[in-house]
């Protein structure tokens, strides 16, 4: 597969920092091949006007965030939009759907527009409406062939009302704000237009003058949030994006909140699933990620019987025979052979853009990649599932970069693996607790 230099560099730079790349995940997705056909079928269903709900379960370090971003890339290649929301008690509580919608818009992206793509999407929508109106041939033109702008504006507004009719019946404020945004643009009132885009995106504290221009009041509330999502899906579909992938990541944080907040969050999730099943959101792919404890434990899904019924999946069989079409799928995490395979893929990707690919192939061969993978996983207490991030960081930053830069560097002779608590995440530190030794008394954590 041909890979551009920019795409390769973006991936390698992210791995060097120890982060998940924002794009190019398909270049080193290992172990996800068995999900591809089922997920592609589901994306096709969404693009055709259907709706899909999916839950992904896995322990910490099993690759849930990677899976979600990998799926987002596949969705964008189909022309869909995507957004990823980190659920948290303080920043994005699940039971406050107006906040979830606001984060959804802030992280909204397409293949051609980074977050937040809301304004680009809406401007593209109005452009599409203009083209559709002009295509009818009903807009008079002047002697120079230019269309009558007043007639064009009237035609666009009528077509907009028709396209948003279903949304306006339940959430008239969405259509009213779009109408006012269009008028502010035509009038050159950029301040009002910007404020209305912010209001459509669910931002609080929008100027009262802008809201008055649209004939709306207050901020977006919990009950209107789903109507605004419905309107956003309509706009996306009309301007060439046949669907939207929404990822609710780290949903297991619901287990650690106050009891009444947890109940509200679980019920909001149940409501979202029911709305998807009822067909209210054509073009929506809703994906949630969580730990097995969240799906099976007493402080998670099992606390709300209707939600547990909707997510029930039999995992009693051998994981090899898990159906990727089930409502809930599990990620088994990495074993050592997969970790070695991943290292080989990343090494080859690095070498393809290196100045000295032959030196890299000779000194970082498959045997050495296996040695490093074994050493890193051993340093993390043998828990291979939490090793990929730090393993790839060590491979790229400590080994491949040095082999590339220094002609006489041999990783077998000149490099000894070290794992410092300061470079590890909390999960990685816990895994390495049996092997790491504190460098000073200041690094010893005491539970007081």
C-alpha positions as CSV (number, residue, x, y, z in Angstrom):
1,X,0.0,0.0,0.0
2,X,1.4,3.4,-1.0
3,X,1.7,5.8,1.9
4,X,2.3,9.5,1.6
5,X,5.3,11.0,3.4
6,X,3.0,13.4,5.4
7,X,0.7,10.5,6.5
8,X,3.7,8.4,7.5
9,X,5.3,11.2,9.4
10,X,2.0,12.0,11.3
11,X,1.8,8.4,12.5
12,X,5.4,8.0,13.5
13,X,5.5,11.4,15.3
14,X,2.4,10.4,17.4
15,X,3.9,7.0,18.3
16,X,7.2,8.8,19.2
17,X,5.2,10.9,21.7
18,X,3.3,7.9,23.0
19,X,-0.1,9.0,21.8
20,X,-2.7,7.5,19.5
21,X,-2.4,9.1,16.0
22,X,-5.4,11.1,14.8
23,X,-5.2,9.5,11.4
24,X,-3.5,6.7,9.6
25,X,-4.6,4.0,12.1
26,X,-5.3,1.6,9.3
27,X,-1.5,1.5,8.6
28,X,-0.8,-0.5,11.8
29,X,-4.2,-1.9,12.9
30,X,-3.3,-5.4,14.0
31,X,-6.0,-7.9,15.2
32,X,-9.0,-5.9,13.9
33,X,-9.3,-7.7,10.6
34,X,-12.1,-9.9,11.9
35,X,-14.4,-6.9,12.5
36,X,-13.9,-5.3,9.1
37,X,-16.7,-7.0,7.1
38,X,-19.4,-6.6,9.8
39,X,-18.5,-2.9,10.5
40,X,-18.4,-2.0,6.9
41,X,-21.9,-3.5,6.5
42,X,-23.1,-1.5,9.4
43,X,-21.5,1.7,8.0
44,X,-23.3,1.0,4.7
45,X,-26.6,0.6,6.5
46,X,-26.0,4.0,8.2
47,X,-25.1,5.7,4.9
48,X,-28.3,4.3,3.3
49,X,-30.4,6.1,6.0
50,X,-30.4,3.5,8.7
51,X,-29.1,3.7,12.3
52,X,-26.8,1.5,14.3
53,X,-25.9,1.1,18.0
54,X,-22.7,-0.8,19.0
55,X,-21.0,-1.4,22.4
56,X,-17.3,-2.2,22.6
57,X,-15.9,-3.8,25.8
58,X,-12.4,-4.3,26.9
59,X,-10.1,-3.9,29.8
60,X,-7.9,-0.9,30.2
61,X,-5.2,-1.0,27.5
62,X,-7.1,-3.4,25.3
63,X,-7.3,-0.8,22.5
64,X,-10.9,0.6,22.8
65,X,-9.9,4.2,21.9
66,X,-7.8,2.9,19.0
67,X,-10.7,0.8,17.8
68,X,-13.0,3.8,17.9
69,X,-10.6,6.1,16.0
70,X,-9.9,3.3,13.5
71,X,-13.7,3.0,12.9
72,X,-13.9,6.8,12.6
73,X,-11.3,6.7,9.8
74,X,-13.3,4.0,7.9
75,X,-16.5,6.1,8.3
76,X,-14.8,9.2,7.0
77,X,-13.6,7.3,3.9
78,X,-17.2,6.7,3.2
79,X,-17.9,10.5,3.4
80,X,-19.4,10.4,6.9
81,X,-18.6,12.8,9.7
82,X,-17.3,11.6,13.0
83,X,-17.0,12.8,16.6
84,X,-15.5,11.4,19.8
85,X,-16.7,12.4,23.2
86,X,-14.9,11.6,26.5
87,X,-17.5,11.0,29.2
88,X,-16.6,12.4,32.5
89,X,-18.3,13.4,35.7
90,X,-17.3,17.1,35.6
91,X,-16.7,17.9,31.9
92,X,-19.3,15.8,30.1
93,X,-21.8,14.0,32.3
94,X,-23.8,11.6,30.3
95,X,-27.2,12.6,31.8
96,X,-26.8,16.2,30.6
97,X,-27.5,15.6,26.9
98,X,-27.1,19.3,26.1
99,X,-23.4,19.0,27.3
100,X,-23.0,15.8,25.3
101,X,-24.3,17.6,22.2
102,X,-22.0,20.5,22.7
103,X,-19.0,18.3,23.0
104,X,-20.2,16.4,19.9
105,X,-20.2,19.6,17.9
106,X,-16.8,20.7,19.3
107,X,-15.2,17.4,18.1
108,X,-17.1,17.1,14.9
109,X,-14.9,16.4,11.9
110,X,-15.0,15.2,8.3
111,X,-12.3,13.9,6.0
112,X,-11.7,17.4,4.8
113,X,-12.5,19.5,7.9
114,X,-10.9,19.2,11.3
115,X,-12.8,19.9,14.6
116,X,-15.0,21.8,14.8
117,X,-16.4,21.4,11.4
118,X,-19.9,22.7,12.2
119,X,-19.6,26.1,10.4
120,X,-18.0,24.4,7.3
121,X,-20.8,21.9,7.2
122,X,-23.6,24.5,7.5
123,X,-22.0,26.7,4.9
124,X,-21.7,23.7,2.6
125,X,-25.3,22.9,3.2
126,X,-26.5,26.4,2.2
127,X,-24.3,26.2,-0.9
128,X,-26.0,22.9,-1.8
129,X,-29.4,24.5,-1.3
130,X,-28.4,27.3,-3.6
131,X,-27.3,24.8,-6.3
132,X,-30.5,22.9,-5.9
133,X,-32.6,26.0,-6.3
134,X,-30.7,27.2,-9.3
135,X,-31.0,23.8,-10.9
136,X,-34.8,24.2,-10.9
137,X,-34.5,27.0,-13.4
138,X,-37.0,29.1,-11.5
139,X,-34.6,31.9,-10.5
140,X,-34.6,34.8,-12.9
141,X,-31.3,36.0,-14.2
142,X,-30.1,39.5,-15.2
143,X,-28.7,40.5,-18.6
144,X,-25.2,39.4,-17.5
145,X,-26.5,36.0,-16.6
146,X,-26.2,36.4,-12.8
147,X,-29.2,35.1,-10.7
148,X,-31.5,37.5,-8.9
149,X,-30.1,37.3,-5.4
150,X,-33.4,38.2,-3.7
151,X,-35.3,35.4,-5.6
152,X,-32.4,33.0,-4.9
153,X,-32.6,33.8,-1.2
154,X,-36.3,33.3,-1.1
155,X,-35.9,30.0,-2.9
156,X,-33.2,28.8,-0.5
157,X,-35.4,29.7,2.5
158,X,-38.4,27.8,1.1
159,X,-36.2,24.7,0.3
160,X,-34.6,24.9,3.8
161,X,-38.0,24.9,5.4
162,X,-39.0,21.9,3.4
163,X,-35.8,20.0,4.3
164,X,-36.1,20.8,8.0
165,X,-39.9,20.2,8.2
166,X,-39.6,17.0,10.3
167,X,-37.1,18.7,12.7
168,X,-39.0,21.9,12.9
169,X,-42.1,20.0,14.2
170,X,-40.2,19.0,17.3
171,X,-37.4,21.5,17.5
172,X,-38.4,24.7,15.8
173,X,-35.5,26.6,17.4
174,X,-32.9,24.7,15.2
175,X,-34.6,25.8,12.0
176,X,-35.1,29.3,13.3
177,X,-31.4,29.7,14.2
178,X,-30.3,28.5,10.8
179,X,-32.7,30.9,9.1
180,X,-31.4,33.8,11.1
181,X,-27.8,32.7,10.5
182,X,-28.4,32.8,6.7
183,X,-30.0,36.3,6.9
184,X,-27.1,37.6,9.1
185,X,-24.6,36.3,6.5
186,X,-26.4,37.9,3.6
187,X,-26.6,41.2,5.5
188,X,-22.9,41.1,6.4
189,X,-23.6,40.9,10.1
190,X,-20.7,38.6,10.9
191,X,-21.0,39.0,14.7
192,X,-24.6,37.8,14.8
193,X,-23.7,35.0,12.4
194,X,-20.9,33.8,14.6
195,X,-23.1,34.0,17.7
196,X,-25.8,31.9,16.1
197,X,-23.4,29.2,14.9
198,X,-22.2,29.0,18.5
199,X,-25.8,28.7,19.7
200,X,-26.6,26.0,17.2
201,X,-23.5,24.2,18.5
202,X,-25.0,24.3,22.0
203,X,-22.6,26.8,23.4
204,X,-23.9,28.7,26.5
205,X,-24.0,32.4,27.2
206,X,-24.6,33.5,23.6
207,X,-25.4,37.2,23.3
208,X,-29.1,38.0,23.8
209,X,-29.2,40.2,20.7
210,X,-28.2,37.2,18.5
211,X,-30.9,35.1,20.1
212,X,-33.5,37.8,19.6
213,X,-32.5,38.0,15.9
214,X,-33.4,34.3,15.6
215,X,-36.5,34.6,17.8
216,X,-35.2,32.0,20.3
217,X,-34.7,32.1,24.0
218,X,-32.2,30.9,26.5
219,X,-29.6,28.1,26.0
220,X,-30.0,24.7,24.6
221,X,-31.5,22.4,27.2
222,X,-31.6,18.6,27.8
223,X,-34.9,18.0,25.9
224,X,-33.9,20.0,22.8
225,X,-30.5,18.4,22.5
226,X,-31.8,15.3,20.7
227,X,-33.8,17.5,18.3
228,X,-30.7,19.5,17.5
229,X,-28.9,16.2,16.8
230,X,-31.7,15.2,14.5
231,X,-31.3,18.5,12.7
232,X,-27.5,18.2,12.4
233,X,-28.0,14.7,10.8
234,X,-30.3,16.3,8.2
235,X,-27.8,19.0,7.4
236,X,-25.0,16.5,7.1
237,X,-26.9,14.3,4.8
238,X,-28.0,17.1,2.5
239,X,-24.5,18.4,2.0
240,X,-23.0,15.1,1.1
241,X,-22.2,13.4,4.4
242,X,-24.5,10.4,4.5
243,X,-24.0,9.7,8.2
244,X,-22.4,10.6,11.6
245,X,-20.4,8.3,13.8
246,X,-20.7,9.3,17.5
247,X,-18.3,7.7,19.9
248,X,-19.0,7.9,23.7
249,X,-15.6,6.9,25.1
250,X,-14.8,5.9,28.7
251,X,-18.4,5.5,29.6
252,X,-17.3,3.3,32.6
253,X,-16.7,6.5,34.5
254,X,-20.4,6.3,35.4
255,X,-19.5,3.7,38.0
256,X,-17.6,6.2,40.0
257,X,-20.2,9.0,40.3
258,X,-22.8,9.6,42.9
259,X,-25.7,7.1,42.9
260,X,-28.4,9.5,41.6
261,X,-26.1,10.8,38.8
262,X,-25.3,7.3,37.8
263,X,-29.0,6.4,37.5
264,X,-29.6,9.4,35.4
265,X,-26.6,8.6,33.1
266,X,-27.7,5.0,32.6
267,X,-31.2,6.1,31.8
268,X,-29.9,8.7,29.3
269,X,-28.0,5.9,27.6
270,X,-31.1,3.7,27.5
271,X,-33.0,6.6,26.0
272,X,-30.4,7.1,23.3
273,X,-30.5,3.4,22.4
274,X,-34.3,3.4,22.2
275,X,-34.3,6.5,20.0
276,X,-31.8,4.9,17.6
277,X,-33.9,1.7,17.5
278,X,-37.1,3.8,16.9
279,X,-35.5,5.3,13.7
280,X,-35.4,8.9,15.0
281,X,-31.8,9.4,13.9
282,X,-31.4,8.2,10.3
283,X,-27.7,8.3,9.5
284,X,-26.4,7.9,13.1
285,X,-23.9,5.3,14.2
286,X,-23.7,5.4,18.0
287,X,-20.7,3.6,19.5
288,X,-19.9,3.3,23.2
289,X,-16.8,1.9,24.9
290,X,-16.5,0.5,28.4
291,X,-14.8,-2.0,30.6
292,X,-16.3,-5.5,31.4
293,X,-16.9,-4.2,34.9
294,X,-19.2,-1.5,33.5
295,X,-21.2,-4.0,31.4
296,X,-21.3,-6.8,34.0
297,X,-20.7,-5.3,37.4
298,X,-23.2,-4.1,40.0
299,X,-22.4,-0.4,39.5
300,X,-22.9,-0.3,35.8
301,X,-25.3,-1.5,33.2
302,X,-26.8,-4.1,35.5
303,X,-28.3,-1.5,37.7
304,X,-30.8,-0.6,35.0
305,X,-32.6,-3.8,33.9
306,X,-34.0,-2.4,30.6
307,X,-30.5,-1.2,29.6
308,X,-29.0,-4.6,30.6
309,X,-31.5,-6.4,28.4
310,X,-30.7,-4.2,25.4
311,X,-27.0,-4.8,25.7
312,X,-27.1,-8.5,26.7
313,X,-24.6,-10.6,24.7
314,X,-23.4,-14.2,25.3
315,X,-19.7,-14.3,25.9
316,X,-19.6,-17.8,27.2
317,X,-18.1,-19.3,24.1
318,X,-14.5,-19.2,22.9
319,X,-13.6,-15.6,22.0
320,X,-12.5,-16.9,18.6
321,X,-16.2,-17.4,17.8
322,X,-17.5,-14.0,19.0
323,X,-19.9,-12.6,16.4
324,X,-18.7,-9.1,15.2
325,X,-22.4,-8.4,14.4
326,X,-23.5,-8.7,18.0
327,X,-24.7,-5.5,19.8
328,X,-21.7,-5.8,22.1
329,X,-18.3,-7.0,21.0
330,X,-15.2,-7.6,23.1
331,X,-11.6,-6.7,22.5
332,X,-9.3,-9.4,23.8
333,X,-6.2,-7.1,23.9
334,X,-2.7,-8.0,22.7
335,X,-0.8,-11.2,23.2
336,X,2.9,-11.4,22.6
337,X,2.7,-12.6,19.0
338,X,0.4,-9.7,18.1
339,X,2.7,-7.3,19.9
340,X,5.6,-8.6,17.8
341,X,3.6,-8.3,14.6
342,X,2.6,-4.7,15.5
343,X,6.3,-3.9,16.1
344,X,7.2,-5.3,12.7
345,X,4.5,-3.3,10.9
346,X,5.7,-0.1,12.6
347,X,9.3,-0.8,11.8
348,X,8.5,-1.4,8.1
349,X,6.4,1.8,8.0
350,X,9.4,3.8,9.6
351,X,11.9,2.2,7.2
352,X,9.8,3.1,4.2
353,X,10.5,6.8,4.8
354,X,14.0,6.5,6.3
355,X,17.2,7.6,4.7
356,X,18.9,4.4,5.7
357,X,16.2,1.6,5.3
358,X,18.8,-1.1,4.9
359,X,20.5,-0.3,8.2
360,X,17.1,-0.4,10.0
361,X,16.2,-3.7,8.4
362,X,19.5,-5.2,9.4
363,X,19.7,-4.0,13.0
364,X,16.0,-4.0,14.0
365,X,15.1,-7.3,12.5
366,X,12.2,-9.5,13.5
367,X,14.2,-11.2,16.2
368,X,15.2,-7.9,17.9
369,X,11.6,-6.7,17.7
370,X,10.5,-9.8,19.5
371,X,13.2,-9.3,22.1
372,X,12.1,-5.8,22.8
373,X,8.4,-6.8,22.9
374,X,9.3,-9.5,25.5
375,X,11.3,-7.1,27.5
376,X,8.7,-4.3,27.6
377,X,5.9,-6.7,28.5
378,X,8.1,-8.3,31.2
379,X,8.8,-4.9,32.6
380,X,5.0,-4.4,32.9
381,X,4.5,-7.5,34.9
382,X,3.8,-9.7,31.9
383,X,0.6,-7.8,31.1
384,X,1.0,-7.7,27.3
385,X,-2.4,-6.0,27.0
386,X,-1.1,-2.7,28.4
387,X,2.2,-2.8,26.6
388,X,1.5,-1.5,23.1
389,X,1.8,2.3,23.8
390,X,5.0,2.2,25.7
391,X,6.5,-0.6,23.4
392,X,5.9,1.5,20.3
393,X,7.3,4.6,21.9
394,X,10.4,2.8,22.9
395,X,10.7,1.2,19.5
396,X,10.4,4.4,17.6
397,X,12.1,7.0,19.9
398,X,14.8,4.9,21.6
399,X,15.7,2.4,18.9
400,X,14.6,3.3,15.3
401,X,15.5,7.0,15.7
402,X,19.0,6.1,16.9
403,X,19.6,3.5,14.3
404,X,18.6,6.1,11.7
405,X,20.7,8.9,13.1
406,X,23.9,7.1,14.2
407,X,25.7,4.8,11.8
408,X,27.5,2.8,14.6
409,X,24.4,2.4,16.9
410,X,23.5,-1.2,17.5
411,X,20.5,-1.6,19.8
412,X,21.7,-5.0,21.0
413,X,25.0,-3.6,22.3
414,X,24.2,0.1,23.0
415,X,20.6,0.1,24.3
416,X,19.2,-1.2,27.6
417,X,15.5,-0.9,28.2
418,X,14.4,1.3,31.1
419,X,10.9,2.0,32.3
420,X,10.6,5.1,34.5
421,X,7.4,5.7,36.5
422,X,7.3,9.2,35.1
423,X,6.8,8.0,31.5
424,X,4.1,5.5,32.3
425,X,0.4,6.0,32.5
426,X,-1.5,5.1,35.7
427,X,-2.5,1.7,34.3
428,X,1.0,1.0,33.1
429,X,2.5,2.0,36.5
430,X,0.1,-0.4,38.2
431,X,1.1,-3.2,35.9
432,X,4.8,-2.5,36.5
433,X,4.4,-2.1,40.2
434,X,6.0,-5.5,40.9
435,X,9.1,-4.7,38.8
436,X,9.7,-1.0,39.2
437,X,11.9,0.5,41.9
438,X,11.5,4.0,43.1
439,X,14.5,6.2,42.2
440,X,14.1,8.4,45.3
441,X,11.9,8.6,48.4
442,X,9.8,11.3,46.6
443,X,8.5,8.7,44.1
444,X,7.1,6.5,46.8
445,X,3.3,7.0,47.0
446,X,1.8,6.7,50.4
447,X,-1.9,6.2,50.9
448,X,-2.7,8.5,53.8
